[in-house]
């Protein structure tokens, strides 16, 4: 029997076997199925059992059978241990966005234990974030947001452990978390923007953080061009990752979705799913190809320096106008169709764009972009591969071994494919780059792998952030958690190891090796928040570390300085007048790890945490005359319940 016939037989076996392994969740379409079978035929991906062998291998030679057996033996699922026993620590920090909860969350990986919530855009009752004076000022009167993308600051192509950046799609902001305390320390409003979606820091150094506006609006949005969508535009905004100042913006005609940066600091990228400039679904889906915007950062900064900019809105931020056609600032690489994610391979060579409405991902060779900008080749010539990965590809992660993992929304699978083979397949249809598909549950959005967004991608764990979790957890009523799944990708075969319910609605995560992040155990008394308290203390001649004072600040305003040390407040009582604006500034003198106190006043909507060696302040209006107990809400001591005092409100 000829070799090809043997292979055909094996294909038949795999086809019948596939029927067995498919469940209702994967809803494979034609493309998906074909892709799977091609993949199985070429790389011998698992799924062949004794039953199938008995069904139809009669025609194969022994040599072929032995060969097939050897290939299958090589298909070993990963053997990583996801169990982290009590007392042991995880290997990775998972940095999760919290979506419309407005938070960031820290998970331990691989245990998937949630180890911290970091309130950012939201008001948080536990910590007082959004209610205490400093966070309230930072939030500018808002207490909701929609965080999508979390990224850490970089140095030399990998994480530097200093900052976490996150977008607010709802209110067009970029926030930063200081990793020493895991607290938000800065927030920047992005001008001329709506729907700030994709963000990405530069990877060669903590330089710029690039932010995409997803929604096209009139520019400026001051009542002009209301009914003229053709005149709308969107901004690619550069924010200094250190000062958090907006440096410049580039105005383009289409909307921008996900963002990425290269590894050298030359280019940034934005997928555009609405090159049509449509304002309804039909209009946005009309074109067969949209594009990847490629921004030439040096050319843009040169234009800013030479003041080749336009004025939009208040004109404080220089705007480079790159609307309409390709030029020195922006080139548009055609990508089918309404692309969503763009992710850089860890070797820095390829930007992988997911087709969303096309079953393909487009691989853009970043090394060809200099020639695109020089006019030597057409933008589309930078596309070097376009493998079919399944229906609804959204995002791609990498294992550092040449494989890519694309989340497939409609098929509910993660497709593993080989980048080099995909490039071969672009010219040679007989090559199949698809390695394997694994079902996820269900409708996966983002995916990311351990250190995947760095040059140190290590190919151990992959997270599938599934949007739907129906039937994976106990029924909890109409509103479901999401399902963040952990997959072992260390072997040649993927292995699903954990279902992780997540409060709505994480969008993205990155997995950072634990040796990179070094938070402090007690609060470092520096940075913008402490400048805020020290200014007040100086004004009042107060030493925050030891003074307890009630200072009347003119009519109707009182400042109360106090310290705390378990289990007492330094002030057992203070007196104010009904209707006074009372500002309590509390310093926790306990410099012991994990010994937080706080300040809660009965019936006044006042509650905040004060961490070891921290100071925090909160302002409220004293209510009707009477006695109001204030107490420490954090269980700090055997006499925690006794840690309280009286606010005496006089008429
Ligand atoms: Cu301090 Cu409870």
Boltz pocket constraint, residues with backbone or C-beta under 6 A from the ligand:
constraints:
  - pocket:
      binder: B
      contacts: [[A, 566], [A, 567], [A, 596], [A, 597], [A, 598], [A, 632], [A, 633], [A, 634], [A, 635], [A, 636], [A, 637], [A, 640], [A, 641], [A, 643]]
      max_distance: 6.0
